[in-house]
Amino acid sequence: MKEKMGKRDKIIKSAMILLTKHGFHAAPMSKIADRAGVAAGTIYTYFNSKDDLIEAIFIELRNEMMNLYEKEILKADTTKDKFIIFYKSVLSHMAANPLHFRYLEQYQNSPYGISLRRDTLSGKEADPSPLSGIFREGVAKKEIEIKDLPNQVLMAHVFGPLIALAREHALGFIRLDDKTILMSAEVAWLSVIK
């Protein structure tokens, strides 16, 4: 069993490297298998298709990030504290894991991510962002007032700068330390709160 998990992890790591380097359509399963050091058919033991592999990596990375802040958020007293914990956790994780960041960014800007966003907006999928839940809870408790903007615009005001900062850090143009991340979280908070 341990060997199987090892192979799966190698496949995922190899896929992330090749998919972010060459794009989702230009990285064949055979190259992923070669890089992982497994037979091409081995991938299909774990994933039904390349699409399944791409989706599984996204879900795994998203869940990993969610787990980072879920326990911390429970300790927070205010909506603002929850927001700051969320923002800091996501940005710190992206800065510390540039491969994960590049994969998530590519996924979000691919037909896979666009389809997920469309399904979320149409109500076919639940909103995967805990940030929306943080805002809804704060408004329901009458603890905060959110600017009167569509949810997509509010999310863009938070995630746009967060992604830009993670990208600048990954490229080596800035260094994201704890102080900079906290100050950025404060600015993002002010961008959406009345």
C-alpha positions as CSV (number, residue, x, y, z in Angstrom):
1,M,0.0,0.0,0.0
2,K,2.8,2.4,0.9
3,E,4.4,1.8,-2.5
4,K,1.1,2.6,-4.3
5,M,0.9,5.9,-2.4
6,G,4.5,6.6,-3.3
7,K,3.7,6.1,-7.0
8,R,0.6,8.2,-6.9
9,D,2.6,11.0,-5.3
10,K,5.3,10.7,-7.9
11,I,2.7,10.9,-10.7
12,I,1.1,14.0,-9.2
13,K,4.4,15.8,-8.7
14,S,5.6,14.9,-12.2
15,A,2.2,15.9,-13.7
16,M,2.3,19.3,-11.9
17,I,5.8,20.0,-13.2
18,L,5.1,19.0,-16.8
19,L,1.6,20.5,-16.9
20,T,2.8,23.9,-15.6
21,K,5.8,23.9,-17.9
22,H,4.1,22.7,-21.1
23,G,0.4,23.4,-20.5
24,F,-2.4,21.0,-19.9
25,H,-2.7,19.8,-23.5
26,A,1.0,19.7,-24.4
27,A,2.1,17.3,-21.7
28,P,1.2,13.7,-22.7
29,M,0.5,11.0,-20.1
30,S,3.5,9.1,-21.5
31,K,5.9,12.0,-20.5
32,I,4.3,12.2,-17.1
33,A,4.8,8.5,-16.6
34,D,8.4,8.7,-17.8
35,R,9.2,11.6,-15.4
36,A,7.4,9.7,-12.5
37,G,9.4,6.6,-13.3
38,V,6.3,4.4,-13.8
39,A,4.8,2.5,-16.7
40,A,2.3,4.6,-18.7
41,G,-0.5,2.2,-17.7
42,T,0.3,2.7,-14.0
43,I,-1.2,6.2,-14.2
44,Y,-4.6,4.7,-15.1
45,T,-4.5,2.7,-11.9
46,Y,-5.0,6.0,-10.0
47,F,-6.7,8.2,-12.6
48,N,-9.3,7.4,-15.3
49,S,-8.0,10.0,-17.7
50,K,-5.8,13.0,-18.1
51,D,-8.8,15.2,-17.3
52,D,-9.3,13.2,-14.1
53,L,-5.6,13.7,-13.2
54,I,-5.8,17.4,-13.8
55,E,-9.0,17.7,-11.7
56,A,-7.5,15.5,-8.9
57,I,-4.4,17.7,-8.6
58,F,-6.5,20.8,-8.4
59,I,-8.8,19.3,-5.7
60,E,-5.8,18.1,-3.7
61,L,-4.1,21.5,-3.8
62,R,-7.3,23.3,-2.9
63,N,-8.0,21.0,0.0
64,E,-4.4,21.3,1.2
65,M,-4.8,25.1,1.3
66,M,-8.2,24.9,3.0
67,N,-6.8,22.7,5.7
68,L,-4.1,25.3,6.5
69,Y,-6.5,27.9,7.8
70,E,-9.6,26.0,8.9
71,K,-8.3,25.3,12.4
72,E,-6.9,28.8,12.8
73,I,-10.2,30.4,11.7
74,L,-12.0,28.6,14.5
75,K,-9.9,30.5,17.0
76,A,-10.7,33.9,15.4
77,D,-13.1,36.2,17.3
78,T,-14.1,38.5,14.4
79,T,-14.9,38.4,10.8
80,K,-11.9,40.6,10.1
81,D,-9.6,38.1,12.0
82,K,-11.0,35.3,9.9
83,F,-10.4,37.2,6.7
84,I,-6.8,38.1,7.8
85,I,-6.1,34.4,8.7
86,F,-7.5,33.3,5.3
87,Y,-5.6,35.8,3.3
88,K,-2.3,35.3,5.1
89,S,-2.6,31.5,4.9
90,V,-3.3,31.5,1.2
91,L,-0.6,34.0,0.3
92,S,2.0,32.4,2.6
93,H,1.3,29.0,1.1
94,M,1.5,30.3,-2.5
95,A,4.8,32.0,-1.7
96,A,6.2,28.9,-0.1
97,N,5.0,26.6,-2.9
98,P,5.6,28.2,-6.3
99,L,4.8,25.0,-8.2
100,H,1.4,24.7,-6.4
101,F,0.8,28.4,-7.2
102,R,1.7,28.0,-10.9
103,Y,-0.6,25.0,-11.2
104,L,-3.5,26.6,-9.5
105,E,-3.1,29.8,-11.6
106,Q,-2.9,27.8,-14.8
107,Y,-6.0,25.7,-13.7
108,Q,-8.1,28.8,-12.9
109,N,-7.3,30.3,-16.3
110,S,-7.9,27.2,-18.3
111,P,-11.2,25.8,-19.5
112,Y,-11.3,23.6,-16.3
113,G,-11.3,26.6,-14.0
114,I,-13.5,28.7,-16.2
115,S,-16.1,25.9,-16.2
116,L,-15.9,25.6,-12.4
117,R,-16.5,29.4,-12.0
118,R,-19.4,29.2,-14.5
119,D,-21.0,26.4,-12.6
120,T,-20.4,28.2,-9.3
121,L,-22.0,31.4,-10.6
122,S,-25.0,29.5,-12.1
123,G,-25.5,27.6,-8.8
124,K,-24.7,24.2,-10.3
125,E,-21.7,24.0,-7.9
126,A,-21.4,25.2,-4.3
127,D,-19.2,28.2,-4.0
128,P,-15.8,26.6,-3.2
129,S,-14.4,29.8,-1.7
130,P,-14.6,29.9,2.1
131,L,-14.1,33.6,1.7
132,S,-17.7,34.1,0.5
133,G,-18.8,32.2,3.7
134,I,-16.7,34.4,5.9
135,F,-18.3,37.5,4.4
136,R,-21.8,36.0,4.6
137,E,-21.3,35.1,8.2
138,G,-20.0,38.6,9.1
139,V,-23.0,40.3,7.3
140,A,-25.5,38.0,9.0
141,K,-24.0,38.8,12.4
142,K,-24.2,42.5,11.5
143,E,-20.5,42.6,12.3
144,I,-19.5,44.1,8.9
145,E,-20.9,45.8,5.9
146,I,-19.6,44.8,2.5
147,K,-19.3,47.2,-0.4
148,D,-22.4,46.9,-2.7
149,L,-20.7,45.0,-5.5
150,P,-21.3,41.7,-7.1
151,N,-19.6,38.8,-5.4
152,Q,-17.3,38.2,-8.4
153,V,-16.1,41.8,-8.1
154,L,-15.5,41.5,-4.4
155,M,-13.5,38.3,-5.0
156,A,-11.4,40.0,-7.7
157,H,-10.5,42.8,-5.2
158,V,-9.2,40.1,-2.9
159,F,-7.7,37.5,-5.1
160,G,-6.4,39.8,-7.9
161,P,-3.8,41.4,-5.7
162,L,-3.1,38.2,-3.8
163,I,-2.3,36.3,-7.1
164,A,-0.3,39.3,-8.4
165,L,1.8,39.3,-5.2
166,A,2.3,35.5,-5.3
167,R,3.4,35.8,-9.0
168,E,5.8,38.7,-8.2
169,H,7.3,36.7,-5.4
170,A,7.6,33.5,-7.5
171,L,9.4,35.6,-10.2
172,G,11.8,37.0,-7.6
173,F,10.7,40.7,-8.0
174,I,9.5,41.0,-4.4
175,R,10.1,39.1,-1.2
176,L,6.9,38.3,0.7
177,D,7.7,38.3,4.4
178,D,5.2,38.1,7.3
179,K,5.0,41.9,7.7
180,T,4.3,42.5,4.0
181,I,1.7,39.7,3.9
182,L,-0.1,41.1,6.9
183,M,-0.1,44.6,5.5
184,S,-1.4,43.3,2.2
185,A,-4.2,41.5,4.0
186,E,-5.2,44.7,5.7
187,V,-5.3,46.5,2.4
188,A,-7.4,43.8,0.8
189,W,-9.8,43.9,3.8
190,L,-10.3,47.7,3.3
191,S,-11.0,47.2,-0.4
192,V,-14.2,45.2,0.3
193,I,-15.5,46.6,3.6
194,K,-17.6,49.8,3.9
